[in-house]
Amino acid sequence: MTSTRIEWTRSVWNPVVGCSKVSSGCKNCYAERMARRLVAIAAAARARGDDPGRAGNYQKVLNANGNWSGGIFLDDLSLHAPYGWRQPRVVFVNSMSDLFHENVPFDFIRKVFNVMNECESHTFQVLTKRPERAALFSGKLGWTSNIWIGTSVENDEVSGRIDHLRKVGGCVRFLSLEPLLGPLPNLNLTDIDWVIVGGESGPGARKMRPEWVHSIQQLCRANGVPFFFKQWGGANKKRNGRLLGGKTYDEMPDLAQVHRVRAA
Ligand code: SF4
């Protein structure tokens, strides 16, 4: 487990690394950039005669141009890490991959779920751009109440992911509308427990317009869905900050309410 600066979680756990791009939200994939850095760190360690450690795994999932190759590395060593965490943690699962990527075998997905099922003191946030595959396997997986499942939606073109998400188990269903690249006029928040909104950051960041954010915020308010505003993004995300109308919005799912609704 590694602590993280991602605003809506506390730490990351990567039993799987490697991915491939599925939609425009993936264009400037942060994980791919990070993987390149880790490959460079591993190469420097090897040049010094040191063990590159986990960073060495990333060489296996990037091609010669430093892009995702589509290959996946299943990290059996990381898989069992949650058993060793003493304090309860909120954990983003697979920040460097997508657990439901087509090249992650179902047996491995089940192993990841077994660990999450057995480590109930931790909260696991699984975020995927492949909710249709999650829906396909959902009935064969154990959805203990510590597992949250979310999907990323960057524009209206991929809003169908939300319908797939609704077919997946999970205590909390959430949306990561980041990087928000367009308006979401058809956003339907039925059975959605939490919404995160954020603009793209880093080199080549595409702009998020305030009116897109405001209309999502209003819809959340109208539906009583907690709203988390992560950032405006841009090339200098620190400078652009995360204030919306002069306020920060760090709302989190109301677990008591979610349990009541699911039990009804
Ligand atoms: S699904 Fe996520 S990790 Fe995979 S390429 Fe897209 S943005 Fe990157």
Boltz pocket constraint, residues with backbone or C-beta under 6 A from the ligand:
constraints:
  - pocket:
      binder: B
      contacts: [[A, 19], [A, 20], [A, 21], [A, 22], [A, 25], [A, 26], [A, 29], [A, 30], [A, 31], [A, 32], [A, 68], [A, 95], [A, 96], [A, 97], [A, 98], [A, 129]]
      max_distance: 6.0
